[in-house]
Amino acid sequence: MWLRRLDRRQRLWIAPSQWAEIRKAVGLTQAACDQAAWAITPDGEKRRGAEAVNTALDALIGWGGCDWLYRRPGIRPLQDAIYQWIADHRGRLPGVTPALAQPGGWRPQHRR
């Protein structure tokens, strides 16, 4: 999972959507998780798709510029369209391995 590899400082807590107890704790359905990536902010706000990716990248970088850029006029629809295309074709893209099928199994990363 590319995001997990980028998180060298372990600023994110990443969990596969197949974990029902995690979905239940944050109020998401399996169908919603199958359609898009989600980010849950420390204050409990749910962000979906491209917005979730921007939120995660901001947490990794510690800057806030990705979210700022996403909210600029014209950028949001463009990023949303790109995200949706990738989501619709993710099974055919190289290097895509479901979290639970990765070698060595899946273990959550905990923040330091």
SEKOLLUM-589295 format. One record per atom (N, C-alpha, C, O): x negated, y, z; residue number from 0. Coordinates in Angstrom, 3 decimals. Layout:
<pt X="X" Y="Y" Z="Z" num="NUM"/>
...
This chain:
<pt X="-0.851" Y="-1.172" Z="0.000" num="0"/>
<pt X="0.000" Y="0.000" Z="0.000" num="0"/>
<pt X="-0.896" Y="1.234" Z="0.000" num="0"/>
<pt X="-1.687" Y="1.437" Z="0.921" num="0"/>
<pt X="-0.767" Y="2.043" Z="-1.026" num="1"/>
<pt X="-1.691" Y="3.166" Z="-1.231" num="1"/>
<pt X="-1.648" Y="4.172" Z="-0.103" num="1"/>
<pt X="-2.691" Y="4.713" Z="0.265" num="1"/>
<pt X="-0.501" Y="4.442" Z="0.451" num="2"/>
<pt X="-0.396" Y="5.441" Z="1.508" num="2"/>
<pt X="-1.117" Y="4.975" Z="2.767" num="2"/>
<pt X="-1.761" Y="5.765" Z="3.459" num="2"/>
<pt X="-1.003" Y="3.715" Z="3.045" num="3"/>
<pt X="-1.664" Y="3.152" Z="4.226" num="3"/>
<pt X="-3.191" Y="3.237" Z="4.078" num="3"/>
<pt X="-3.900" Y="3.492" Z="5.052" num="3"/>
<pt X="-3.686" Y="3.024" Z="2.864" num="4"/>
<pt X="-5.140" Y="3.124" Z="2.642" num="4"/>
<pt X="-5.647" Y="4.548" Z="2.806" num="4"/>
<pt X="-6.778" Y="4.763" Z="3.241" num="4"/>
<pt X="-4.808" Y="5.521" Z="2.458" num="5"/>
<pt X="-5.201" Y="6.925" Z="2.611" num="5"/>
<pt X="-5.170" Y="7.401" Z="4.057" num="5"/>
<pt X="-5.798" Y="8.405" Z="4.395" num="5"/>
<pt X="-4.453" Y="6.695" Z="4.900" num="6"/>
<pt X="-4.246" Y="7.113" Z="6.294" num="6"/>
<pt X="-5.395" Y="6.645" Z="7.187" num="6"/>
<pt X="-5.183" Y="5.871" Z="8.120" num="6"/>
<pt X="-6.580" Y="7.104" Z="6.907" num="7"/>
<pt X="-7.760" Y="6.670" Z="7.663" num="7"/>
<pt X="-7.746" Y="7.157" Z="9.100" num="7"/>
<pt X="-8.333" Y="6.521" Z="9.975" num="7"/>
<pt X="-7.080" Y="8.283" Z="9.355" num="8"/>
<pt X="-7.001" Y="8.832" Z="10.715" num="8"/>
<pt X="-5.773" Y="8.323" Z="11.466" num="8"/>
<pt X="-5.524" Y="8.716" Z="12.606" num="8"/>
<pt X="-5.020" Y="7.457" Z="10.822" num="9"/>
<pt X="-3.817" Y="6.845" Z="11.392" num="9"/>
<pt X="-2.862" Y="7.905" Z="11.952" num="9"/>
<pt X="-2.488" Y="7.878" Z="13.125" num="9"/>
<pt X="-2.483" Y="8.834" Z="11.077" num="10"/>
<pt X="-1.527" Y="9.876" Z="11.444" num="10"/>
<pt X="-0.091" Y="9.446" Z="11.200" num="10"/>
<pt X="0.841" Y="10.069" Z="11.707" num="10"/>
<pt X="0.092" Y="8.376" Z="10.419" num="11"/>
<pt X="1.430" Y="7.905" Z="10.075" num="11"/>
<pt X="1.704" Y="6.571" Z="10.753" num="11"/>
<pt X="0.783" Y="5.811" Z="11.053" num="11"/>
<pt X="2.970" Y="6.299" Z="10.986" num="12"/>
<pt X="3.386" Y="4.969" Z="11.402" num="12"/>
<pt X="4.194" Y="4.440" Z="10.238" num="12"/>
<pt X="5.282" Y="4.935" Z="9.946" num="12"/>
<pt X="3.656" Y="3.434" Z="9.577" num="13"/>
<pt X="4.252" Y="2.914" Z="8.349" num="13"/>
<pt X="4.834" Y="1.534" Z="8.641" num="13"/>
<pt X="4.163" Y="0.669" Z="9.204" num="13"/>
<pt X="6.085" Y="1.343" Z="8.252" num="14"/>
<pt X="6.741" Y="0.051" Z="8.482" num="14"/>
<pt X="7.516" Y="-0.350" Z="7.233" num="14"/>
<pt X="8.093" Y="0.508" Z="6.564" num="14"/>
<pt X="7.537" Y="-1.644" Z="6.909" num="15"/>
<pt X="8.309" Y="-2.107" Z="5.752" num="15"/>
<pt X="9.806" Y="-2.025" Z="6.032" num="15"/>
<pt X="10.250" Y="-2.223" Z="7.163" num="15"/>
<pt X="10.567" Y="-1.736" Z="4.999" num="16"/>
<pt X="12.017" Y="-1.593" Z="5.159" num="16"/>
<pt X="12.697" Y="-2.919" Z="5.483" num="16"/>
<pt X="13.860" Y="-2.933" Z="5.884" num="16"/>
<pt X="11.994" Y="-4.021" Z="5.316" num="17"/>
<pt X="12.588" Y="-5.327" Z="5.620" num="17"/>
<pt X="12.772" Y="-5.534" Z="7.129" num="17"/>
<pt X="13.481" Y="-6.453" Z="7.540" num="17"/>
<pt X="12.154" Y="-4.708" Z="7.941" num="18"/>
<pt X="12.292" Y="-4.836" Z="9.389" num="18"/>
<pt X="13.611" Y="-4.199" Z="9.815" num="18"/>
<pt X="13.717" Y="-2.978" Z="9.929" num="18"/>
<pt X="14.608" Y="-5.038" Z="10.047" num="19"/>
<pt X="15.955" Y="-4.553" Z="10.371" num="19"/>
<pt X="15.967" Y="-3.688" Z="11.629" num="19"/>
<pt X="16.716" Y="-2.713" Z="11.696" num="19"/>
<pt X="15.158" Y="-4.026" Z="12.619" num="20"/>
<pt X="15.177" Y="-3.252" Z="13.864" num="20"/>
<pt X="14.673" Y="-1.822" Z="13.657" num="20"/>
<pt X="15.118" Y="-0.900" Z="14.341" num="20"/>
<pt X="13.760" Y="-1.641" Z="12.726" num="21"/>
<pt X="13.269" Y="-0.297" Z="12.411" num="21"/>
<pt X="14.362" Y="0.479" Z="11.675" num="21"/>
<pt X="14.649" Y="1.626" Z="12.018" num="21"/>
<pt X="14.966" Y="-0.143" Z="10.672" num="22"/>
<pt X="16.060" Y="0.516" Z="9.937" num="22"/>
<pt X="17.169" Y="0.934" Z="10.882" num="22"/>
<pt X="17.671" Y="2.055" Z="10.803" num="22"/>
<pt X="17.549" Y="0.036" Z="11.773" num="23"/>
<pt X="18.627" Y="0.334" Z="12.725" num="23"/>
<pt X="18.230" Y="1.495" Z="13.641" num="23"/>
<pt X="19.048" Y="2.372" Z="13.922" num="23"/>
<pt X="16.997" Y="1.502" Z="14.098" num="24"/>
<pt X="16.536" Y="2.548" Z="15.027" num="24"/>
<pt X="16.582" Y="3.940" Z="14.391" num="24"/>
<pt X="16.811" Y="4.931" Z="15.085" num="24"/>
<pt X="16.365" Y="4.016" Z="13.082" num="25"/>
<pt X="16.354" Y="5.323" Z="12.419" num="25"/>
<pt X="17.637" Y="5.590" Z="11.633" num="25"/>
<pt X="17.785" Y="6.652" Z="11.028" num="25"/>
<pt X="18.572" Y="4.620" Z="11.640" num="26"/>
<pt X="19.866" Y="4.826" Z="11.008" num="26"/>
<pt X="19.859" Y="4.726" Z="9.494" num="26"/>
<pt X="20.543" Y="5.497" Z="8.820" num="26"/>
<pt X="19.098" Y="3.789" Z="8.953" num="27"/>
<pt X="19.060" Y="3.577" Z="7.506" num="27"/>
<pt X="19.545" Y="2.173" Z="7.174" num="27"/>
<pt X="19.381" Y="1.246" Z="7.967" num="27"/>
<pt X="20.135" Y="2.025" Z="6.010" num="28"/>
<pt X="20.571" Y="0.708" Z="5.552" num="28"/>
<pt X="19.491" Y="0.113" Z="4.643" num="28"/>
<pt X="18.614" Y="0.821" Z="4.149" num="28"/>
<pt X="19.577" Y="-1.195" Z="4.437" num="29"/>
<pt X="18.647" Y="-1.840" Z="3.510" num="29"/>
<pt X="18.840" Y="-1.283" Z="2.110" num="29"/>
<pt X="17.869" Y="-1.084" Z="1.380" num="29"/>
<pt X="20.104" Y="-1.027" Z="1.724" num="30"/>
<pt X="20.374" Y="-0.477" Z="0.391" num="30"/>
<pt X="19.693" Y="0.886" Z="0.213" num="30"/>
<pt X="19.103" Y="1.148" Z="-0.836" num="30"/>
<pt X="19.770" Y="1.738" Z="1.213" num="31"/>
<pt X="19.120" Y="3.056" Z="1.123" num="31"/>
<pt X="17.611" Y="2.898" Z="1.006" num="31"/>
<pt X="16.964" Y="3.629" Z="0.256" num="31"/>
<pt X="17.050" Y="1.951" Z="1.743" num="32"/>
<pt X="15.591" Y="1.727" Z="1.700" num="32"/>
<pt X="15.163" Y="1.080" Z="0.388" num="32"/>
<pt X="14.046" Y="1.309" Z="-0.076" num="32"/>
<pt X="16.033" Y="0.275" Z="-0.215" num="33"/>
<pt X="15.717" Y="-0.329" Z="-1.504" num="33"/>
<pt X="15.673" Y="0.721" Z="-2.615" num="33"/>
<pt X="14.953" Y="0.558" Z="-3.600" num="33"/>
<pt X="16.434" Y="1.784" Z="-2.456" num="34"/>
<pt X="16.513" Y="2.821" Z="-3.481" num="34"/>
<pt X="15.366" Y="3.819" Z="-3.424" num="34"/>
<pt X="14.990" Y="4.381" Z="-4.452" num="34"/>
<pt X="14.802" Y="4.050" Z="-2.240" num="35"/>
<pt X="13.799" Y="5.111" Z="-2.118" num="35"/>
<pt X="12.949" Y="4.928" Z="-0.876" num="35"/>
<pt X="13.315" Y="4.215" Z="0.058" num="35"/>
<pt X="11.809" Y="5.590" Z="-0.893" num="36"/>
<pt X="10.966" Y="5.682" Z="0.298" num="36"/>
<pt X="11.593" Y="6.703" Z="1.245" num="36"/>
<pt X="12.271" Y="7.634" Z="0.811" num="36"/>
<pt X="11.359" Y="6.516" Z="2.532" num="37"/>
<pt X="11.891" Y="7.435" Z="3.539" num="37"/>
<pt X="10.788" Y="7.874" Z="4.481" num="37"/>
<pt X="9.872" Y="7.111" Z="4.784" num="37"/>
<pt X="10.886" Y="9.102" Z="4.935" num="38"/>
<pt X="10.007" Y="9.620" Z="5.994" num="38"/>
<pt X="10.914" Y="10.162" Z="7.084" num="38"/>
<pt X="11.887" Y="10.865" Z="6.812" num="38"/>
<pt X="10.585" Y="9.830" Z="8.299" num="39"/>
<pt X="11.321" Y="10.346" Z="9.451" num="39"/>
<pt X="10.358" Y="11.277" Z="10.189" num="39"/>
<pt X="9.297" Y="10.851" Z="10.646" num="39"/>
<pt X="10.733" Y="12.534" Z="10.299" num="40"/>
<pt X="9.867" Y="13.515" Z="10.947" num="40"/>
<pt X="9.907" Y="13.321" Z="12.460" num="40"/>
<pt X="10.813" Y="12.661" Z="12.968" num="40"/>
<pt X="8.941" Y="13.884" Z="13.190" num="41"/>
<pt X="8.940" Y="13.747" Z="14.654" num="41"/>
<pt X="10.245" Y="14.229" Z="15.312" num="41"/>
<pt X="10.619" Y="13.741" Z="16.379" num="41"/>
<pt X="10.931" Y="15.181" Z="14.677" num="42"/>
<pt X="12.198" Y="15.659" Z="15.252" num="42"/>
<pt X="13.404" Y="14.851" Z="14.757" num="42"/>
<pt X="14.545" Y="15.216" Z="15.040" num="42"/>
<pt X="13.166" Y="13.761" Z="14.022" num="43"/>
<pt X="14.225" Y="12.858" Z="13.600" num="43"/>
<pt X="14.858" Y="13.164" Z="12.253" num="43"/>
<pt X="15.787" Y="12.467" Z="11.847" num="43"/>
<pt X="14.380" Y="14.193" Z="11.544" num="44"/>
<pt X="14.928" Y="14.513" Z="10.224" num="44"/>
<pt X="14.537" Y="13.423" Z="9.235" num="44"/>
<pt X="13.388" Y="12.982" Z="9.209" num="44"/>
<pt X="15.505" Y="12.986" Z="8.414" num="45"/>
<pt X="15.248" Y="11.961" Z="7.402" num="45"/>
<pt X="14.987" Y="12.638" Z="6.065" num="45"/>
<pt X="15.743" Y="13.509" Z="5.634" num="45"/>
<pt X="13.916" Y="12.225" Z="5.426" num="46"/>
<pt X="13.579" Y="12.747" Z="4.103" num="46"/>
<pt X="13.423" Y="11.573" Z="3.145" num="46"/>
<pt X="12.820" Y="10.553" Z="3.481" num="46"/>
<pt X="13.977" Y="11.735" Z="1.943" num="47"/>
<pt X="14.076" Y="10.646" Z="0.975" num="47"/>
<pt X="13.274" Y="10.945" Z="-0.285" num="47"/>
<pt X="13.129" Y="12.102" Z="-0.677" num="47"/>
<pt X="12.756" Y="9.896" Z="-0.915" num="48"/>
<pt X="12.148" Y="9.992" Z="-2.234" num="48"/>
<pt X="10.926" Y="10.888" Z="-2.292" num="48"/>
<pt X="10.020" Y="10.771" Z="-1.467" num="48"/>
<pt X="10.904" Y="11.782" Z="-3.269" num="49"/>
<pt X="9.754" Y="12.669" Z="-3.464" num="49"/>
<pt X="9.510" Y="13.535" Z="-2.233" num="49"/>
<pt X="8.364" Y="13.811" Z="-1.878" num="49"/>
<pt X="10.583" Y="13.959" Z="-1.590" num="50"/>
<pt X="10.432" Y="14.765" Z="-0.375" num="50"/>
<pt X="9.735" Y="13.957" Z="0.717" num="50"/>
<pt X="8.911" Y="14.502" Z="1.452" num="50"/>
<pt X="10.054" Y="12.662" Z="0.835" num="51"/>
<pt X="9.396" Y="11.797" Z="1.815" num="51"/>
<pt X="7.912" Y="11.650" Z="1.503" num="51"/>
<pt X="7.081" Y="11.671" Z="2.412" num="51"/>
<pt X="7.579" Y="11.503" Z="0.240" num="52"/>
<pt X="6.167" Y="11.378" Z="-0.159" num="52"/>
<pt X="5.421" Y="12.663" Z="0.183" num="52"/>
<pt X="4.306" Y="12.609" Z="0.701" num="52"/>
<pt X="6.020" Y="13.811" Z="-0.097" num="53"/>
<pt X="5.386" Y="15.086" Z="0.246" num="53"/>
<pt X="5.193" Y="15.226" Z="1.752" num="53"/>
<pt X="4.156" Y="15.714" Z="2.203" num="53"/>
<pt X="6.178" Y="14.805" Z="2.524" num="54"/>
<pt X="6.080" Y="14.850" Z="3.987" num="54"/>
<pt X="4.928" Y="13.985" Z="4.477" num="54"/>
<pt X="4.157" Y="14.397" Z="5.343" num="54"/>
<pt X="4.815" Y="12.783" Z="3.917" num="55"/>
<pt X="3.729" Y="11.879" Z="4.310" num="55"/>
<pt X="2.365" Y="12.454" Z="3.922" num="55"/>
<pt X="1.420" Y="12.398" Z="4.708" num="55"/>
<pt X="2.264" Y="13.002" Z="2.722" num="56"/>
<pt X="0.991" Y="13.589" Z="2.295" num="56"/>
<pt X="0.609" Y="14.779" Z="3.177" num="56"/>
<pt X="-0.563" Y="14.952" Z="3.511" num="56"/>
<pt X="1.591" Y="15.596" Z="3.552" num="57"/>
<pt X="1.306" Y="16.703" Z="4.462" num="57"/>
<pt X="0.793" Y="16.204" Z="5.807" num="57"/>
<pt X="-0.115" Y="16.800" Z="6.385" num="57"/>
<pt X="1.369" Y="15.118" Z="6.306" num="58"/>
<pt X="0.902" Y="14.553" Z="7.575" num="58"/>
<pt X="-0.534" Y="14.060" Z="7.443" num="58"/>
<pt X="-1.327" Y="14.199" Z="8.374" num="58"/>
<pt X="-0.868" Y="13.486" Z="6.297" num="59"/>
<pt X="-2.227" Y="13.003" Z="6.077" num="59"/>
<pt X="-3.225" Y="14.150" Z="5.974" num="59"/>
<pt X="-4.316" Y="14.096" Z="6.541" num="59"/>
<pt X="-2.830" Y="15.189" Z="5.239" num="60"/>
<pt X="-3.724" Y="16.315" Z="4.994" num="60"/>
<pt X="-3.744" Y="17.264" Z="6.189" num="60"/>
<pt X="-4.777" Y="17.859" Z="6.497" num="60"/>
<pt X="-2.608" Y="17.405" Z="6.856" num="61"/>
<pt X="-2.509" Y="18.303" Z="7.988" num="61"/>
<pt X="-2.435" Y="19.763" Z="7.586" num="61"/>
<pt X="-2.926" Y="20.638" Z="8.300" num="61"/>
<pt X="-1.815" Y="20.028" Z="6.434" num="62"/>
<pt X="-1.841" Y="21.374" Z="5.873" num="62"/>
<pt X="-0.458" Y="21.956" Z="5.667" num="62"/>
<pt X="-0.245" Y="23.124" Z="5.991" num="62"/>
<pt X="0.489" Y="21.201" Z="5.145" num="63"/>
<pt X="1.827" Y="21.695" Z="4.877" num="63"/>
<pt X="2.039" Y="22.174" Z="3.457" num="63"/>
<pt X="3.146" Y="22.584" Z="3.109" num="63"/>
<pt X="1.018" Y="22.135" Z="2.635" num="64"/>
<pt X="1.108" Y="22.649" Z="1.277" num="64"/>
<pt X="1.939" Y="21.803" Z="0.342" num="64"/>
<pt X="2.542" Y="22.340" Z="-0.587" num="64"/>
<pt X="1.992" Y="20.506" Z="0.549" num="65"/>
<pt X="2.782" Y="19.637" Z="-0.330" num="65"/>
<pt X="4.266" Y="19.949" Z="-0.179" num="65"/>
<pt X="4.988" Y="20.064" Z="-1.169" num="65"/>
<pt X="4.711" Y="20.085" Z="1.057" num="66"/>
<pt X="6.112" Y="20.413" Z="1.308" num="66"/>
<pt X="6.432" Y="21.816" Z="0.785" num="66"/>
<pt X="7.496" Y="22.034" Z="0.205" num="66"/>
<pt X="5.539" Y="22.744" Z="0.985" num="67"/>
<pt X="5.719" Y="24.111" Z="0.486" num="67"/>
<pt X="5.870" Y="24.096" Z="-1.036" num="67"/>
<pt X="6.778" Y="24.724" Z="-1.579" num="67"/>
<pt X="4.977" Y="23.378" Z="-1.719" num="68"/>
<pt X="5.030" Y="23.296" Z="-3.175" num="68"/>
<pt X="6.337" Y="22.639" Z="-3.634" num="68"/>
<pt X="6.963" Y="23.097" Z="-4.590" num="68"/>
<pt X="6.742" Y="21.574" Z="-2.955" num="69"/>
<pt X="7.967" Y="20.855" Z="-3.312" num="69"/>
<pt X="9.182" Y="21.780" Z="-3.277" num="69"/>
<pt X="10.108" Y="21.617" Z="-4.072" num="69"/>
<pt X="9.184" Y="22.724" Z="-2.384" num="70"/>
<pt X="10.329" Y="23.620" Z="-2.210" num="70"/>
<pt X="10.316" Y="24.832" Z="-3.149" num="70"/>
<pt X="11.239" Y="25.645" Z="-3.109" num="70"/>
<pt X="9.308" Y="24.962" Z="-3.975" num="71"/>
<pt X="9.263" Y="26.069" Z="-4.943" num="71"/>
<pt X="10.262" Y="25.808" Z="-6.063" num="71"/>
<pt X="10.479" Y="24.660" Z="-6.451" num="71"/>
<pt X="10.874" Y="26.876" Z="-6.585" num="72"/>
<pt X="11.854" Y="26.708" Z="-7.672" num="72"/>
<pt X="11.252" Y="25.959" Z="-8.872" num="72"/>
<pt X="10.157" Y="26.269" Z="-9.342" num="72"/>
<pt X="11.999" Y="24.981" Z="-9.337" num="73"/>
<pt X="11.581" Y="24.208" Z="-10.503" num="73"/>
<pt X="10.702" Y="23.012" Z="-10.191" num="73"/>
<pt X="10.625" Y="22.082" Z="-10.993" num="73"/>
<pt X="10.043" Y="23.014" Z="-9.050" num="74"/>
<pt X="9.133" Y="21.909" Z="-8.696" num="74"/>
<pt X="9.922" Y="20.713" Z="-8.164" num="74"/>
<pt X="9.648" Y="19.571" Z="-8.532" num="74"/>
<pt X="10.887" Y="20.973" Z="-7.311" num="75"/>
<pt X="11.681" Y="19.883" Z="-6.716" num="75"/>
<pt X="12.313" Y="18.985" Z="-7.784" num="75"/>
<pt X="12.145" Y="17.768" Z="-7.717" num="75"/>
<pt X="13.037" Y="19.543" Z="-8.770" num="76"/>
<pt X="13.650" Y="18.650" Z="-9.769" num="76"/>
<pt X="12.610" Y="17.857" Z="-10.567" num="76"/>
<pt X="12.846" Y="16.703" Z="-10.927" num="76"/>
<pt X="11.480" Y="18.471" Z="-10.836" num="77"/>
<pt X="10.418" Y="17.781" Z="-11.564" num="77"/>
<pt X="9.862" Y="16.618" Z="-10.741" num="77"/>
<pt X="9.747" Y="15.499" Z="-11.242" num="77"/>
<pt X="9.520" Y="16.881" Z="-9.487" num="78"/>
<pt X="9.000" Y="15.813" Z="-8.631" num="78"/>
<pt X="10.045" Y="14.728" Z="-8.398" num="78"/>
<pt X="9.722" Y="13.540" Z="-8.393" num="78"/>
<pt X="11.302" Y="15.137" Z="-8.203" num="79"/>
<pt X="12.368" Y="14.147" Z="-8.007" num="79"/>
<pt X="12.517" Y="13.239" Z="-9.230" num="79"/>
<pt X="12.718" Y="12.032" Z="-9.087" num="79"/>
<pt X="12.419" Y="13.817" Z="-10.430" num="80"/>
<pt X="12.530" Y="13.024" Z="-11.658" num="80"/>
<pt X="11.352" Y="12.056" Z="-11.787" num="80"/>
<pt X="11.541" Y="10.893" Z="-12.145" num="80"/>
<pt X="10.159" Y="12.524" Z="-11.502" num="81"/>
<pt X="8.974" Y="11.655" Z="-11.567" num="81"/>
<pt X="9.095" Y="10.538" Z="-10.540" num="81"/>
<pt X="8.840" Y="9.373" Z="-10.846" num="81"/>
<pt X="9.487" Y="10.897" Z="-9.317" num="82"/>
<pt X="9.654" Y="9.887" Z="-8.272" num="82"/>
<pt X="10.677" Y="8.838" Z="-8.704" num="82"/>
<pt X="10.436" Y="7.640" Z="-8.560" num="82"/>
<pt X="11.810" Y="9.283" Z="-9.229" num="83"/>
<pt X="12.865" Y="8.344" Z="-9.618" num="83"/>
<pt X="12.393" Y="7.410" Z="-10.729" num="83"/>
<pt X="12.721" Y="6.223" Z="-10.717" num="83"/>
<pt X="11.633" Y="7.928" Z="-11.683" num="84"/>
<pt X="11.107" Y="7.083" Z="-12.751" num="84"/>
<pt X="10.195" Y="6.006" Z="-12.160" num="84"/>
<pt X="10.297" Y="4.834" Z="-12.522" num="84"/>
<pt X="9.308" Y="6.407" Z="-11.255" num="85"/>
<pt X="8.401" Y="5.439" Z="-10.617" num="85"/>
<pt X="9.203" Y="4.420" Z="-9.814" num="85"/>
<pt X="8.927" Y="3.223" Z="-9.891" num="85"/>
<pt X="10.186" Y="4.874" Z="-9.050" num="86"/>
<pt X="11.009" Y="3.957" Z="-8.247" num="86"/>
<pt X="11.756" Y="2.965" Z="-9.138" num="86"/>
<pt X="11.855" Y="1.783" Z="-8.811" num="86"/>
<pt X="12.274" Y="3.443" Z="-10.249" num="87"/>
<pt X="13.010" Y="2.569" Z="-11.162" num="87"/>
<pt X="12.117" Y="1.529" Z="-11.836" num="87"/>
<pt X="12.601" Y="0.473" Z="-12.244" num="87"/>
<pt X="10.832" Y="1.811" Z="-11.955" num="88"/>
<pt X="9.904" Y="0.924" Z="-12.668" num="88"/>
<pt X="8.834" Y="0.308" Z="-11.761" num="88"/>
<pt X="7.889" Y="-0.302" Z="-12.262" num="88"/>
<pt X="8.963" Y="0.454" Z="-10.447" num="89"/>
<pt X="7.891" Y="0.028" Z="-9.533" num="89"/>
<pt X="7.538" Y="-1.446" Z="-9.642" num="89"/>
<pt X="6.385" Y="-1.818" Z="-9.427" num="89"/>
<pt X="8.502" Y="-2.289" Z="-9.971" num="90"/>
<pt X="8.215" Y="-3.711" Z="-10.108" num="90"/>
<pt X="7.349" Y="-4.043" Z="-11.310" num="90"/>
<pt X="6.758" Y="-5.122" Z="-11.373" num="90"/>
<pt X="7.268" Y="-3.128" Z="-12.262" num="91"/>
<pt X="6.473" Y="-3.337" Z="-13.470" num="91"/>
<pt X="5.156" Y="-2.565" Z="-13.460" num="91"/>
<pt X="4.372" Y="-2.656" Z="-14.405" num="91"/>
<pt X="4.917" Y="-1.814" Z="-12.402" num="92"/>
<pt X="3.681" Y="-1.031" Z="-12.321" num="92"/>
<pt X="2.561" Y="-1.876" Z="-11.731" num="92"/>
<pt X="2.814" Y="-2.743" Z="-10.895" num="92"/>
<pt X="1.327" Y="-1.633" Z="-12.157" num="93"/>
<pt X="0.211" Y="-2.428" Z="-11.626" num="93"/>
<pt X="-0.038" Y="-2.119" Z="-10.152" num="93"/>
<pt X="0.123" Y="-0.989" Z="-9.690" num="93"/>
<pt X="-0.437" Y="-3.165" Z="-9.436" num="94"/>
<pt X="-0.854" Y="-2.981" Z="-8.046" num="94"/>
<pt X="0.275" Y="-2.905" Z="-7.041" num="94"/>
<pt X="0.032" Y="-2.585" Z="-5.877" num="94"/>
<pt X="1.498" Y="-3.187" Z="-7.447" num="95"/>
<pt X="2.618" Y="-3.117" Z="-6.519" num="95"/>
<pt X="2.796" Y="-4.481" Z="-5.858" num="95"/>
<pt X="3.120" Y="-5.464" Z="-6.525" num="95"/>
<pt X="2.582" Y="-4.534" Z="-4.556" num="96"/>
<pt X="2.774" Y="-5.753" Z="-3.785" num="96"/>
<pt X="3.687" Y="-5.417" Z="-2.606" num="96"/>
<pt X="3.361" Y="-4.530" Z="-1.817" num="96"/>
<pt X="4.814" Y="-6.101" Z="-2.471" num="97"/>
<pt X="5.681" Y="-5.823" Z="-1.320" num="97"/>
<pt X="4.900" Y="-5.942" Z="-0.016" num="97"/>
<pt X="4.012" Y="-6.785" Z="0.111" num="97"/>
<pt X="5.233" Y="-5.104" Z="0.934" num="98"/>
<pt X="4.485" Y="-5.042" Z="2.198" num="98"/>
<pt X="4.357" Y="-6.400" Z="2.873" num="98"/>
<pt X="3.276" Y="-6.770" Z="3.332" num="98"/>
<pt X="5.454" Y="-7.140" Z="2.934" num="99"/>
<pt X="5.414" Y="-8.411" Z="3.650" num="99"/>
<pt X="4.712" Y="-9.510" Z="2.866" num="99"/>
<pt X="4.417" Y="-10.566" Z="3.427" num="99"/>
<pt X="4.435" Y="-9.289" Z="1.584" num="100"/>
<pt X="3.755" Y="-10.289" Z="0.766" num="100"/>
<pt X="2.251" Y="-10.022" Z="0.658" num="100"/>
<pt X="1.542" Y="-10.762" Z="-0.025" num="100"/>
<pt X="1.765" Y="-8.985" Z="1.317" num="101"/>
<pt X="0.350" Y="-8.655" Z="1.218" num="101"/>
<pt X="-0.496" Y="-9.686" Z="1.950" num="101"/>
<pt X="-0.058" Y="-10.249" Z="2.954" num="101"/>
<pt X="-1.708" Y="-9.939" Z="1.453" num="102"/>
<pt X="-2.583" Y="-10.892" Z="2.111" num="102"/>
<pt X="-2.832" Y="-10.505" Z="3.567" num="102"/>
<pt X="-3.038" Y="-9.333" Z="3.881" num="102"/>
<pt X="-2.813" Y="-11.489" Z="4.439" num="103"/>
<pt X="-3.059" Y="-11.220" Z="5.850" num="103"/>
<pt X="-1.814" Y="-10.797" Z="6.612" num="103"/>
<pt X="-1.885" Y="-10.510" Z="7.807" num="103"/>
<pt X="-0.671" Y="-10.754" Z="5.931" num="104"/>
<pt X="0.563" Y="-10.357" Z="6.605" num="104"/>
<pt X="0.624" Y="-8.858" Z="6.855" num="104"/>
<pt X="-0.295" Y="-8.125" Z="6.490" num="104"/>
<pt X="1.679" Y="-8.415" Z="7.461" num="105"/>
<pt X="1.882" Y="-6.993" Z="7.725" num="105"/>
<pt X="1.791" Y="-6.732" Z="9.212" num="105"/>
<pt X="2.466" Y="-7.377" Z="10.014" num="105"/>
<pt X="0.962" Y="-5.793" Z="9.563" num="106"/>
<pt X="0.858" Y="-5.346" Z="10.947" num="106"/>
<pt X="1.037" Y="-3.842" Z="10.962" num="106"/>
<pt X="0.408" Y="-3.132" Z="10.177" num="106"/>
<pt X="1.879" Y="-3.357" Z="11.839" num="107"/>
<pt X="2.046" Y="-1.901" Z="11.873" num="107"/>
<pt X="0.781" Y="-1.212" Z="12.349" num="107"/>
<pt X="0.033" Y="-1.742" Z="13.171" num="107"/>
<pt X="0.560" Y="-0.021" Z="11.815" num="108"/>
<pt X="-0.530" Y="0.814" Z="12.305" num="108"/>
<pt X="0.042" Y="1.688" Z="13.392" num="108"/>
<pt X="1.144" Y="2.219" Z="13.256" num="108"/>
<pt X="-0.695" Y="1.840" Z="14.464" num="109"/>
<pt X="-0.242" Y="2.717" Z="15.539" num="109"/>
<pt X="-1.124" Y="3.962" Z="15.554" num="109"/>
<pt X="-2.335" Y="3.900" Z="15.343" num="109"/>
<pt X="-0.480" Y="5.075" Z="15.807" num="110"/>
<pt X="-1.244" Y="6.320" Z="15.908" num="110"/>
<pt X="-2.124" Y="6.280" Z="17.132" num="110"/>
<pt X="-1.783" Y="5.669" Z="18.145" num="110"/>
<pt X="-3.247" Y="6.932" Z="17.028" num="111"/>
<pt X="-4.178" Y="7.000" Z="18.156" num="111"/>
<pt X="-3.697" Y="7.971" Z="19.189" num="111"/>
<pt X="-4.354" Y="8.161" Z="20.212" num="111"/>
